């Protein structure tokens, strides 16, 4: 099972085409701007990046940095998207 790290809206568009249903996806950096899309439950967002960009609030699928590290250790491969 892969972990996809999304750093931009363009990266999110590219990832959606290639990610498998069982893969985990994390939005971080400017990728959190894609959080306005209708996101599947397997998509998580880095809470700190939401806060920095003024997007925090009612999102329930957020994670912190320790959780991001745990996901990176548990998944192989880890793929970054920033097209």
Steps between C-alpha positions, in 0.01 A plus 500: 500500500642838395494835675445801275612843623317780320674840492286683241164498324671379183659220701156401630360483147792282387479275805127434462568341161770266631422418865350163585192468722700352788765778497514769769516867396620799703451864396772732627655833412296670228335164432255576782332750268356192324308430820201683352452207261271212592775291660480126567539385862850362430627856440654665804617859544788633706335710771785748536497582128124557512546740792786690334283556193191596698307187399465325834159445646254223438734242345499167681757323285807689623832369629799650679872458422551189719213330313654601165830343604320181607326478162830551315659215697204264446452550125716407206552676270448862604422708191514883493277697260582862417440543129 
